[in-house]
Amino acid sequence: MTLHSASKNSSQTPHNSEQETYMYKETKVKIITVFDNSIALVEDENGEVFEVEKDALR
């Protein structure tokens, strides 16, 4: 149930955005969630998860 509650808090990002890829420093990444509409938690092609500024995604 905790995971379900957490997903409600991240409703700022549409669920389909997880399937869209973006570029961050020449690396393809997928958005997992966005915090405060400015910091994105992303996953790269190697499965590494890290935070980036949302504006840095192309």
C-alpha positions as YAML, in Angstrom:
chain: A
units: angstrom
residues:
- id: 1
  name: MET
  ca: [0.00, 0.00, 0.00]
- id: 2
  name: THR
  ca: [2.87, 2.37, 0.61]
- id: 3
  name: LEU
  ca: [3.95, 2.15, -3.02]
- id: 4
  name: HIS
  ca: [0.42, 2.96, -4.16]
- id: 5
  name: SER
  ca: [0.38, 6.04, -1.93]
- id: 6
  name: ALA
  ca: [3.75, 7.15, -3.28]
- id: 7
  name: SER
  ca: [2.51, 6.91, -6.84]
- id: 8
  name: LYS
  ca: [-0.32, 9.28, -6.00]
- id: 9
  name: ASN
  ca: [2.22, 11.84, -4.82]
- id: 10
  name: SER
  ca: [4.08, 11.61, -8.12]
- id: 11
  name: SER
  ca: [0.96, 12.22, -10.19]
- id: 12
  name: GLN
  ca: [2.59, 15.37, -11.60]
- id: 13
  name: THR
  ca: [4.22, 13.13, -14.21]
- id: 14
  name: PRO
  ca: [1.86, 11.24, -16.54]
- id: 15
  name: HIS
  ca: [2.26, 7.46, -16.43]
- id: 16
  name: ASN
  ca: [3.04, 7.29, -20.14]
- id: 17
  name: SER
  ca: [6.12, 9.50, -19.67]
- id: 18
  name: GLU
  ca: [7.94, 6.44, -18.31]
- id: 19
  name: GLN
  ca: [7.92, 5.08, -21.87]
- id: 20
  name: GLU
  ca: [9.30, 8.26, -23.41]
- id: 21
  name: THR
  ca: [13.05, 8.63, -23.64]
- id: 22
  name: TYR
  ca: [15.01, 11.82, -23.19]
- id: 23
  name: MET
  ca: [18.64, 12.74, -23.64]
- id: 24
  name: TYR
  ca: [20.80, 13.78, -20.71]
- id: 25
  name: LYS
  ca: [24.48, 14.42, -21.45]
- id: 26
  name: GLU
  ca: [24.38, 12.20, -24.55]
- id: 27
  name: THR
  ca: [22.71, 9.35, -22.62]
- id: 28
  name: LYS
  ca: [19.17, 8.08, -23.20]
- id: 29
  name: VAL
  ca: [17.15, 8.15, -19.98]
- id: 30
  name: LYS
  ca: [13.58, 7.47, -18.92]
- id: 31
  name: ILE
  ca: [11.82, 9.57, -16.30]
- id: 32
  name: ILE
  ca: [10.71, 7.62, -13.25]
- id: 33
  name: THR
  ca: [9.19, 10.55, -11.38]
- id: 34
  name: VAL
  ca: [9.50, 14.33, -10.97]
- id: 35
  name: PHE
  ca: [9.91, 16.13, -7.64]
- id: 36
  name: ASP
  ca: [8.72, 19.72, -7.14]
- id: 37
  name: ASN
  ca: [8.35, 19.99, -10.92]
- id: 38
  name: SER
  ca: [12.10, 20.65, -11.21]
- id: 39
  name: ILE
  ca: [14.10, 17.53, -10.25]
- id: 40
  name: ALA
  ca: [13.60, 14.30, -12.21]
- id: 41
  name: LEU
  ca: [14.51, 10.83, -11.03]
- id: 42
  name: VAL
  ca: [15.67, 9.04, -14.18]
- id: 43
  name: GLU
  ca: [16.99, 5.65, -15.25]
- id: 44
  name: ASP
  ca: [19.60, 5.23, -17.97]
- id: 45
  name: GLU
  ca: [20.01, 2.33, -20.41]
- id: 46
  name: ASN
  ca: [22.26, 0.50, -17.93]
- id: 47
  name: GLY
  ca: [19.62, 0.61, -15.20]
- id: 48
  name: GLU
  ca: [21.42, 3.30, -13.19]
- id: 49
  name: VAL
  ca: [18.98, 5.60, -11.36]
- id: 50
  name: PHE
  ca: [19.93, 9.20, -10.56]
- id: 51
  name: GLU
  ca: [18.51, 12.69, -10.12]
- id: 52
  name: VAL
  ca: [18.84, 15.45, -12.72]
- id: 53
  name: GLU
  ca: [17.35, 18.88, -13.24]
- id: 54
  name: LYS
  ca: [14.22, 18.43, -15.34]
- id: 55
  name: ASP
  ca: [15.25, 21.35, -17.56]
- id: 56
  name: ALA
  ca: [18.47, 19.49, -18.47]
- id: 57
  name: LEU
  ca: [16.51, 16.76, -20.28]
- id: 58
  name: ARG
  ca: [16.23, 17.05, -24.05]
...
